[in-house]
Amino acid sequence: MTETYQRIVLASRPQGRVTADNFRLERAPVPEPGPGQLRVRNHFLSLDPYMRGRMEETKSYAESQKPGETMLDIGCGWGALSI
């Protein structure tokens, strides 16, 4: 059986206030790490106000989040597998 993980993706760009409808919870296969890579099991994820700005399609110091992509931020985890 293929190992999977859960991810939250941006389903749509917010129009006004952010709502739960702007996100989607998905299950995806865990990719194997390549040479020199490390798989990390995430235990903590920071949810920061700057993420709201990344949901907009505007020029900023941080790249805009694209709909359908996993929400990105800073987290803390432990190494689970390396090759």
C-alpha atoms as a printed R data frame, in Angstrom:
   type eleno elety resid chain resno       x      y      z
1  ATOM     1    CA   MET     A     1   0.000  0.000  0.000
2  ATOM     2    CA   THR     A     2   1.327  3.443 -0.915
3  ATOM     3    CA   GLU     A     3   2.033  5.735  2.019
4  ATOM     4    CA   THR     A     4   0.022  8.989  1.839
5  ATOM     5    CA   TYR     A     5  -0.065 12.336  3.573
6  ATOM     6    CA   GLN     A     6  -2.672 15.066  3.997
7  ATOM     7    CA   ARG     A     7  -2.137 18.533  2.590
8  ATOM     8    CA   ILE     A     8  -4.146 21.740  2.547
9  ATOM     9    CA   VAL     A     9  -4.280 23.393 -0.858
10 ATOM    10    CA   LEU     A    10  -5.501 26.810 -1.905
11 ATOM    11    CA   ALA     A    11  -8.729 25.969 -3.760
12 ATOM    12    CA   SER     A    12  -9.520 29.542 -4.804
13 ATOM    13    CA   ARG     A    13  -8.272 33.068 -4.232
14 ATOM    14    CA   PRO     A    14 -10.287 34.826 -1.500
15 ATOM    15    CA   GLN     A    15 -12.666 37.578 -2.549
16 ATOM    16    CA   GLY     A    16 -12.855 39.633  0.642
17 ATOM    17    CA   ARG     A    17 -12.524 37.611  3.844
18 ATOM    18    CA   VAL     A    18 -10.822 34.222  3.798
19 ATOM    19    CA   THR     A    19 -13.264 31.329  4.314
20 ATOM    20    CA   ALA     A    20 -12.917 27.560  4.606
21 ATOM    21    CA   ASP     A    21 -14.227 27.333  1.016
22 ATOM    22    CA   ASN     A    22 -10.921 28.839 -0.162
23 ATOM    23    CA   PHE     A    23  -9.104 25.649  0.915
24 ATOM    24    CA   ARG     A    24  -9.289 21.948  0.188
25 ATOM    25    CA   LEU     A    25  -7.907 19.020  2.184
26 ATOM    26    CA   GLU     A    26  -6.303 16.407 -0.074
27 ATOM    27    CA   ARG     A    27  -4.535 13.089  0.387
28 ATOM    28    CA   ALA     A    28  -1.463 12.536 -1.817
29 ATOM    29    CA   PRO     A    29   1.221  9.845 -2.149
30 ATOM    30    CA   VAL     A    30   4.400 10.510 -0.171
31 ATOM    31    CA   PRO     A    31   7.238 10.989 -2.689
32 ATOM    32    CA   GLU     A    32  10.503  9.118 -2.188
33 ATOM    33    CA   PRO     A    33  13.389 11.477 -1.380
34 ATOM    34    CA   GLY     A    34  16.037 11.810 -4.079
35 ATOM    35    CA   PRO     A    35  19.812 11.800 -3.597
36 ATOM    36    CA   GLY     A    36  20.828 14.318 -0.941
37 ATOM    37    CA   GLN     A    37  17.197 14.885  0.140
38 ATOM    38    CA   LEU     A    38  15.516 14.186  3.469
39 ATOM    39    CA   ARG     A    39  11.889 13.315  4.214
40 ATOM    40    CA   VAL     A    40  10.636 15.225  7.251
41 ATOM    41    CA   ARG     A    41   7.572 14.301  9.277
42 ATOM    42    CA   ASN     A    42   6.066 17.691 10.126
43 ATOM    43    CA   HIS     A    43   4.823 18.144 13.700
44 ATOM    44    CA   PHE     A    44   4.224 21.894 13.928
45 ATOM    45    CA   LEU     A    45   3.175 24.408 11.280
46 ATOM    46    CA   SER     A    46   3.226 28.172 11.634
47 ATOM    47    CA   LEU     A    47   0.169 30.018 10.320
48 ATOM    48    CA   ASP     A    48   1.210 33.616  9.823
49 ATOM    49    CA   PRO     A    49  -0.657 36.782  8.764
50 ATOM    50    CA   TYR     A    50   1.663 37.177  5.750
51 ATOM    51    CA   MET     A    51   0.002 34.084  4.238
52 ATOM    52    CA   ARG     A    52  -3.066 36.225  3.478
53 ATOM    53    CA   GLY     A    53  -0.975 38.393  1.186
54 ATOM    54    CA   ARG     A    54   0.412 35.345 -0.616
55 ATOM    55    CA   MET     A    55  -3.138 34.275 -1.496
56 ATOM    56    CA   GLU     A    56  -3.495 37.400 -3.657
57 ATOM    57    CA   GLU     A    57  -2.088 37.582 -7.169
58 ATOM    58    CA   THR     A    58  -0.037 40.715 -6.551
59 ATOM    59    CA   LYS     A    59   3.640 41.567 -6.720
60 ATOM    60    CA   SER     A    60   5.223 41.216 -3.298
61 ATOM    61    CA   TYR     A    61   8.421 40.163 -1.545
62 ATOM    62    CA   ALA     A    62   6.941 36.646 -1.375
63 ATOM    63    CA   GLU     A    63   5.748 34.673 -4.390
64 ATOM    64    CA   SER     A    64   1.965 34.387 -4.740
65 ATOM    65    CA   GLN     A    65   0.397 31.075 -3.794
66 ATOM    66    CA   LYS     A    66  -1.139 29.411 -6.853
67 ATOM    67    CA   PRO     A    67  -4.575 27.765 -6.574
68 ATOM    68    CA   GLY     A    68  -4.232 23.972 -6.416
69 ATOM    69    CA   GLU     A    69  -0.832 24.105 -4.704
70 ATOM    70    CA   THR     A    70  -0.024 23.056 -1.145
71 ATOM    71    CA   MET     A    71  -0.086 25.978  1.309
72 ATOM    72    CA   LEU     A    72   3.493 26.796  2.280
73 ATOM    73    CA   ASP     A    73   4.889 28.173  5.509
74 ATOM    74    CA   ILE     A    74   7.495 27.364  8.125
75 ATOM    75    CA   GLY     A    75   7.208 24.202 10.175
76 ATOM    76    CA   CYS     A    76   9.142 21.995 12.539
77 ATOM    77    CA   GLY     A    77   9.607 18.297 12.130
78 ATOM    78    CA   TRP     A    78  11.866 15.292 12.543
79 ATOM    79    CA   GLY     A    79  13.823 13.463  9.867
80 ATOM    80    CA   ALA     A    80  11.949 10.347  8.799
81 ATOM    81    CA   LEU     A    81  13.933  8.966  5.859
82 ATOM    82    CA   SER     A    82  17.036  9.907  3.905
83 ATOM    83    CA   ILE     A    83  18.854  8.368  0.964
